[in-house]
């Protein structure tokens, strides 16, 4: 657990320097509480003895001043603590996102989207009290306890020892439950993750559930997950209440024992009666930080339970993030070359690609064809830098793909593109903030996307760029979404365009028109087209046929069709169908 904790702390940037201001103010506030207690004891003694008016008035003024200053410092300390907490959460989220980005879309083992969401949101929020509040209060408690123990020991070492033992017990008792609470806490977190993941899946797949008539069954599953979460929560709560009860007993037992010992010492004249108020009030102040620390522990425990899930993201094998972030090279040409590329997905038994070699000529259209699972999308993912090949090299214009500024070199349009909500103007501007309206309209025309929705009528003066796209592009069909995604890609004006089944939702005529428009308008563009449509591949300059993670054949489609190879057999199979 401590190794996991250090790993996450390092990622969050938790340090003494970050927490020091809040710690110092916390100690200062404790000193004010102690000063107030001492002044109260002196006031009681004065009232019971000489009753000097000047002394009484002076002590009352001092107590009033301390009571006025204390809230201001408490608020200041809380602000510093909150600031440190915001910094920790911001750094931790950034570190987690960097880990996700470093692995890329091709790496598995990240869990379901709902589970990742739980870690990035609830997990980060829950862990902040542990790293900030608990550690800050731990320091304040330690320093305050040392100072008060010394002060009480100067009056009675026995009382100081008894109070310190009871105070330490308040901290130690939760640790006795540590293992059991950790197990219950982990079970609670897993149940929470599962419920959140199932709920997210239900929301995203509501249409599928309804079409299958499975919405009720899935609702029942969510009820079971909710019941499991309730069960684990109650189990954790019962265990926590038992621990809280024992800690509460220590909070009462300590001052009570101190008072009994003090009275006994006064009775035996081993201690003056004037020390009674001092010892009693200091004993109360000694237990104040211990009580606050116990409360911080309970507040932070949910975050402690999230540590294993969070640290898992940092512990998983990482690809070279430095290699991914540092490249700024641009290729001198657009020729793409794969040489002896092999790649196996993490956890997979068989390679997805095995010694794959092919090229995509500069300024030409190259089609990658083959059955599903043949390795086409995997090859493109490696080109995009989503992961690194196990062996071999990928180059663009002779420059290694690892050292390329991918964002300026290649644009990928996947089969199911993500369209963020907003106007079409804002969607295209995300791809290229410098693009003007003419460039945006040109891209839409090339992608046959100037009339995406019946509510938008150019003949009536409506501007297609002002059309609002809903979340998940719910007001667009699959083909309309693909056309908009292609337009978004064209606006970027990268020298290499990759269409990964991104015309699958288009009819044959529209697909042919879109590809012809791109080829005519950008003659120097290198276009990589992944498609299952043989008729579309026949219109390209170069074709690569893949199967079982290997290149079966490659070359000019017309030339290959005259030979006995995988390409000609695909054509024959299509004609036979």
Secondary structure, 3 states (H helix, E strand, C coil): CHHHHHHHHHHHCCCHHHHHHHHHHHHHHHHHHHHHHHHHHHHHHHHHCCCCHHHHHHHHHHHHHHHHHHHHHHHHHHHHHHHHHHHHHHHHHHHHHHHHHHHCCCCCCCCCHHHHHHHHHHHHHHHHHHHHHHHHHHHHHHHHHHHHHHHHHCCCHHHHHHHHHHHHHHHHHHHHCHHHHHHHHHHHHHHHHHHHHHHHHHHHCHHHHHHCCCHHHHHHHHHHHHHHHHHHHHHHHHHHHHHHHHHHHHHHHHHHHHHHHHHHHHHCCCCCCHHHHHHHHHHHHHHHHHHHHHHHHHHHHHHHHHHHHHHHHHHCCCCCHHHHHHCCECCCCCCEEEEEEEECCCCCCCCCEEEEEEEECCCCEEEEECCCCCCHHHHHHHHCCCCCCCEEEEEECCEEHHHECHHHHEEEECCCCCCCCEEHHHHHHHHCCCCCHHHHHHHHHHCCCCCCCCCCCHHHCCCHHHCEECHHHCCCCHHHHHHHHHHHHHHHCCCEEEEECCCCCCCHHHHHHHHHHHHHHCCCCEEEEECCCHHHHHCCCEEEEEECCEEEEEECHHHHHCCCCHHHHHHHHHHHC
